[in-house]
Amino acid sequence: MSKHRRKIEIITPEIKKEMWKRNALKCKFNKTRSADDWEAYRSLRNRVVALRRKSTIRHFDQLCSLRAGNPREFWKSLRPL
């Protein structure tokens, strides 16, 4: 019997769009192997990572602040990690 994990809404539509752009730049770099394409890819890759980290922090910050008064609910919300 498998357990289903709850979907955590950390990846926002903005992040998905940036990830798509990042992947397109990676394909472009793989074809051309130019330094300019690598820099564009690297820059967008770092931006996606930063957006994802901020989104994760914001999500769990909201989750913990909502359930701070009830320890059982607080730890239940962190269990999916």
Steps between C-alpha positions, in 0.01 A plus 500: 500500500654828397460827681396806305685815581312823511597736226683799642433813299850643498550518124298803392397577140775765490761241599365251244531763227859578601582128510368462145720791384799349684449165329476669159828684564665174605395338171629802309835480681527126429461572129729803470749454787553877506613682812221756465234230500662340804495831690133556413415146615705531818341832589147365456587177683615701802184712484278189499683358801462829688128522417444141610683554829301816576176323415586206727589729789182703451284185483633345820507833679127541431431139592684521831349835597149368437550194717732638769235476772439126456815283525334191350384691190837676477695173480241343271559781252877437503471122465495497115858625502 
